Each structure stands twice: as C-alpha cells, then as structure tokens.
C-alpha cells in the first residue's frame, strides 16, 4: 500500500485558521515570510500562530531569497520544522541551510517544458513543484503538468502545488502519487483568509484519495 499523501495548508495568517487546519487533519501549515505576498506574516505574529498549534502539526517557514543565516535564526527562534525556499536560491545556499534545518526546495515548472534539474539540490529533503509565472514566487493558482510531476514522484519526494482545489486534488493524487499536496488559494475566500468549508472539502477529498 502506498504511503498516505500528506497535506500542507500554506499561507496561514491567523491563529484561528491554523487551529482549524489542525482540527480538520492537516499535517503541516505554511507561514509566509515574503513581504510582497498578500499572505505574509511577521515573525512576531507567526510565533503566536505556532504557539497555538497542537502537537504533531508541522510548521514550514516560506522564504524568498533570504540569506542562510536569517533563515536558520528565524526557524530556530520559532521552532519551525522546515524551511521552504521559494526564490532563486543557489545550491550552495540551500546546502548551507539544510545543514541546520530540513529544506523543502521549490522548483517552478514551465508548461510544456521538461522537469527542472533536481540533482542541483541534493541537500533538499523534498521538492515542491509549483507553476512558473513571470514575476511571481508561487500562489499563482495555476496547475502544473501532472504527468511530468508523476515522473518526478517516482524517484523524488514531491510536494505537489499549483492550482489545487477540493474539486481536483483527488485526481491530482491519483495521477501524480506525490508525497504531499500543498494548497493556499484553493481553500480561501481571499488571500490569507481560509474558508472552513473549502478546507474541510479539500481534506476530505485527500482522505478519500488515500483510501482508494
């Protein structure tokens, strides 16, 4: 039997939303520290969100083009479980951070183009595949080529992102067989505001797919 696909809810901006994600069965939440993102949170407020979570819910800090030292320092101060690097970080920067905290390396997939070069980031614990879009570091709401992603999932720990919703996540899981799925805009009423009904439907769809 395949491992159960895990769920990360990204762009959480409130303690209430974080606690709801946990209650509904999310495995991880993402806290975005990219100032230009509509889902950005301050380190001060992120600490309140983390402190209110129950045990066994992983926390992921999302960073865009930060130097290694501040990433490590903030993750350690907030006791975050993972650093998700969503910018144009070099393999050397990824490796330096990965020596102190596990890294989820984001690779942006261009429609109709072959998969990115995973071998450049050997120190990453997992790879998040998201849709590429000019001048955007994720959160585009665009799906990627699931057939391409399924090829990557054969040999890599893949976190599938990009345009996932309660209506398509089960099909995405059946096609890609990822390690985890990641959703932000697909379960929102607006950027950073999670919709309880959509969250519940999304997690129920993943549970259904895991039982197939």
C-alpha positions as CSV (number, residue, x, y, z in Angstrom):
1,X,0.0,0.0,0.0
2,X,1.3,3.4,-0.9
3,X,2.1,5.9,1.9
4,X,-0.7,8.2,2.8
5,X,-0.4,11.6,1.0
6,X,0.1,14.4,3.4
7,X,-1.4,17.8,3.3
8,X,0.2,21.2,3.8
9,X,-2.0,24.3,4.1
10,X,0.1,27.3,3.1
11,X,-0.3,31.0,3.6
12,X,-1.9,30.7,7.0
13,X,-2.2,34.2,8.6
14,X,-4.2,33.7,11.7
15,X,-4.2,31.5,14.8
16,X,-7.9,30.6,14.2
17,X,-7.1,29.4,10.7
18,X,-4.1,27.4,11.9
19,X,-6.1,25.7,14.6
20,X,-8.9,24.9,12.2
21,X,-6.4,23.3,9.8
22,X,-5.1,21.2,12.6
23,X,-8.5,20.1,13.8
24,X,-9.5,19.1,10.2
25,X,-6.4,16.9,9.9
26,X,-3.8,19.0,8.1
27,X,-0.3,17.6,8.5
28,X,1.5,21.0,8.2
29,X,0.9,24.7,7.8
30,X,3.0,27.2,5.9
31,X,3.9,30.6,7.3
32,X,5.0,33.0,4.5
33,X,7.8,35.5,5.3
34,X,7.9,37.0,1.8
35,X,6.9,40.7,2.4
36,X,5.4,41.1,-1.1
37,X,3.0,38.2,-0.6
38,X,-0.6,39.0,0.4
39,X,-0.3,36.1,2.8
40,X,2.8,37.4,4.5
41,X,3.1,37.3,8.3
42,X,5.5,38.9,10.6
43,X,7.8,36.8,12.8
44,X,6.1,38.2,15.9
45,X,2.7,37.1,14.7
46,X,4.0,33.8,13.4
47,X,5.2,33.0,16.9
48,X,1.7,33.4,18.2
49,X,0.3,31.1,15.5
50,X,2.9,28.4,16.2
51,X,2.4,28.6,19.9
52,X,-1.3,27.9,19.5
53,X,-0.9,24.7,17.4
54,X,-1.5,21.3,18.9
55,X,1.3,18.7,18.9
56,X,2.3,16.8,15.8
57,X,1.4,19.6,13.3
58,X,4.5,20.5,11.3
59,X,5.3,24.2,10.7
60,X,7.0,25.4,7.5
61,X,8.6,28.8,7.0
62,X,8.4,30.1,3.5
63,X,11.3,32.3,2.4
64,X,12.2,34.1,-0.9
65,X,15.8,34.9,-1.5
66,X,16.9,35.2,2.1
67,X,20.5,34.8,3.2
68,X,21.1,31.5,5.0
69,X,21.8,33.0,8.5
70,X,18.5,34.8,8.9
71,X,16.5,31.8,7.7
72,X,18.3,29.5,10.2
73,X,17.9,32.0,13.0
74,X,14.2,32.6,12.5
75,X,13.4,28.9,12.1
76,X,15.3,28.1,15.3
77,X,13.7,31.0,17.2
78,X,10.2,30.0,16.1
79,X,11.0,26.3,16.3
80,X,9.8,25.7,12.8
81,X,10.2,22.2,11.4
82,X,11.1,23.1,7.8
83,X,12.4,25.9,5.6
84,X,10.7,26.2,2.2
85,X,12.9,28.1,-0.2
86,X,10.7,29.7,-2.8
87,X,13.1,32.1,-4.6
88,X,16.2,31.8,-6.7
89,X,18.4,30.3,-4.1
90,X,21.7,28.7,-5.3
91,X,22.5,25.1,-4.5
92,X,25.2,26.4,-2.1
93,X,22.7,28.5,-0.1
94,X,20.3,25.5,0.0
95,X,23.0,23.2,1.3
96,X,24.1,25.7,4.0
97,X,20.5,26.0,5.3
98,X,19.9,22.3,5.0
99,X,22.8,21.6,7.4
100,X,20.8,23.2,10.2
101,X,17.1,22.7,9.2
102,X,15.4,20.4,6.6
103,X,14.7,22.2,3.3
104,X,11.8,21.9,1.0
105,X,13.1,23.3,-2.3
106,X,10.6,24.9,-4.6
107,X,11.1,24.2,-8.3
108,X,8.9,26.1,-10.8
109,X,7.6,24.0,-13.7
110,X,7.1,25.7,-17.1
111,X,4.1,24.2,-19.0
112,X,5.3,22.0,-21.9
113,X,8.9,22.0,-20.7
114,X,10.8,19.1,-19.2
115,X,11.2,18.9,-15.4
116,X,13.8,21.0,-13.5
117,X,17.2,19.7,-12.6
118,X,16.6,18.0,-9.2
119,X,20.3,17.0,-8.9
120,X,21.4,20.6,-8.3
121,X,19.7,20.5,-4.9
122,X,20.9,17.2,-3.4
123,X,20.7,18.5,0.2
124,X,16.9,19.2,0.0
125,X,14.6,16.9,1.9
126,X,11.8,17.3,-0.6
127,X,10.8,19.3,-3.7
128,X,7.7,21.4,-4.1
129,X,6.6,21.7,-7.7
130,X,4.7,24.8,-8.5
131,X,3.6,26.6,-11.7
132,X,6.1,29.1,-13.1
133,X,4.8,32.6,-13.8
134,X,6.8,35.7,-14.6
135,X,7.5,38.0,-11.6
136,X,5.7,35.6,-9.2
137,X,7.1,33.3,-6.5
138,X,4.1,31.0,-6.1
139,X,0.5,31.4,-5.2
140,X,-0.5,31.7,-8.9
141,X,-3.4,29.3,-8.7
142,X,-2.2,27.7,-11.9
143,X,-1.9,23.9,-12.2
144,X,1.3,22.3,-13.5
145,X,1.7,19.3,-15.9
146,X,0.7,16.4,-13.6
147,X,2.1,13.8,-16.0
148,X,5.5,15.5,-15.7
149,X,5.1,15.6,-11.9
150,X,4.3,11.9,-11.8
151,X,7.6,11.1,-13.5
152,X,9.4,13.1,-10.8
153,X,7.5,11.4,-8.0
154,X,8.9,8.0,-9.0
155,X,12.3,9.0,-7.7
156,X,11.9,12.1,-5.6
157,X,9.8,13.2,-2.6
158,X,7.4,15.5,-4.3
159,X,5.1,18.1,-2.7
160,X,2.5,18.9,-5.4
161,X,1.3,22.5,-5.5
162,X,-0.3,24.8,-8.1
163,X,-4.0,25.3,-8.6
164,X,-5.2,22.5,-6.3
165,X,-8.8,22.7,-5.1
166,X,-11.3,20.4,-3.4
167,X,-12.6,19.6,-6.8
168,X,-9.3,18.4,-8.4
169,X,-7.0,17.2,-5.6
170,X,-8.2,13.6,-5.7
171,X,-7.5,13.4,-9.4
172,X,-4.1,15.1,-8.9
173,X,-3.2,12.5,-6.2
174,X,-4.3,9.6,-8.4
175,X,-2.2,10.9,-11.3
176,X,1.0,12.1,-9.6
177,X,1.2,9.9,-6.4
178,X,3.0,12.7,-4.6
179,X,4.5,12.6,-1.1
180,X,2.3,15.6,-0.2
181,X,-0.1,18.2,-1.6
182,X,0.1,21.9,-0.9
183,X,-2.8,24.4,-1.2
184,X,-3.3,28.1,-0.5
185,X,-5.6,30.0,-2.8
186,X,-7.7,26.9,-3.5
187,X,-9.1,26.9,0.1
188,X,-9.6,30.7,0.6
189,X,-12.2,33.3,0.4
190,X,-9.4,35.8,-0.2
191,X,-5.6,35.9,0.1
192,X,-4.7,34.6,3.5
193,X,-8.3,34.0,4.6
194,X,-9.1,30.3,4.8
195,X,-12.6,29.1,4.0
196,X,-13.7,26.5,6.6
197,X,-16.0,24.7,4.1
198,X,-13.3,24.6,1.4
199,X,-10.7,23.4,3.9
200,X,-13.0,20.6,5.1
201,X,-13.8,19.6,1.5
202,X,-10.2,19.6,0.5
203,X,-9.1,17.4,3.4
204,X,-12.0,15.0,2.9
205,X,-11.0,14.7,-0.8
206,X,-7.4,13.8,0.2
207,X,-8.7,11.3,2.7
208,X,-10.9,9.7,0.0
209,X,-8.0,9.6,-2.4
210,X,-5.8,8.0,0.2
211,X,-8.3,5.2,0.7
212,X,-8.5,4.3,-3.0
